[in-house]
Amino acid sequence: MAKTIALNEWEQQALYRKMVELNNKLAEKEMRGIAKESTLIHRIIELSLPKLDVSESGTIILKD
């Protein structure tokens, strides 16, 4: 299993913007922010994997 992942430009920018957004919310609560994008990616994977499924049409989806 690969230990690195290549993100395209859009994914990199979206991840960075989300990290800034989350860090601003954490700062408002006087909590420590997310220091690295990899920390956020690990959390996204942890929260998303149990919710991954396949739709009737065969598309990979996130279920509730």
C-alpha positions as CSV (number, residue, x, y, z in Angstrom):
1,M,0.0,0.0,0.0
2,A,1.4,3.4,-1.0
3,K,2.3,5.8,1.9
4,T,2.0,8.9,-0.3
5,I,-0.9,10.2,-2.3
6,A,-0.7,12.7,-5.2
7,L,-3.3,15.4,-5.0
8,N,-4.2,17.5,-8.0
9,E,-4.2,21.3,-7.8
10,W,-7.9,21.6,-7.1
11,E,-7.7,19.0,-4.3
12,Q,-4.7,20.8,-2.7
13,Q,-6.4,24.1,-2.8
14,A,-9.7,22.7,-1.4
15,L,-7.9,20.9,1.4
16,Y,-6.0,24.1,2.3
17,R,-9.1,26.2,2.2
18,K,-11.0,23.7,4.5
19,M,-8.0,23.6,6.9
20,V,-8.0,27.4,7.1
21,E,-11.8,27.4,7.7
22,L,-11.5,24.8,10.4
23,N,-8.6,26.6,12.0
24,N,-10.6,29.8,12.2
25,K,-13.5,28.0,13.9
26,L,-11.0,26.4,16.3
27,A,-9.4,29.8,17.0
28,E,-12.9,31.2,17.9
29,K,-13.2,28.5,20.5
30,E,-9.7,29.2,21.7
31,M,-8.6,25.7,20.7
32,R,-5.4,24.6,19.0
33,G,-5.5,24.5,15.2
34,I,-4.6,21.9,12.7
35,A,-0.9,22.2,12.0
36,K,-0.5,20.0,8.9
37,E,-2.7,19.0,6.0
38,S,-1.8,15.4,6.6
39,T,-3.5,15.6,10.1
40,L,-6.7,16.7,8.4
41,I,-6.4,14.0,5.7
42,H,-6.0,11.3,8.4
43,R,-9.1,12.5,10.2
44,I,-11.1,12.7,6.9
45,I,-10.1,9.1,6.2
46,E,-11.0,7.9,9.7
47,L,-14.4,9.5,9.6
48,S,-15.2,8.6,5.9
49,L,-14.2,5.0,5.5
50,P,-17.0,3.5,7.6
51,K,-19.5,5.5,5.5
52,L,-18.3,4.5,2.1
53,D,-20.8,2.4,0.1
54,V,-21.8,1.7,-3.5
55,S,-25.0,3.1,-4.9
56,E,-27.5,1.1,-7.1
57,S,-25.8,2.6,-10.2
58,G,-22.3,1.5,-9.0
59,T,-21.1,4.9,-7.9
60,I,-19.1,5.2,-4.7
61,I,-21.0,7.3,-2.2
62,L,-20.8,8.4,1.4
63,K,-23.9,7.2,3.2
64,D,-25.3,8.8,6.4
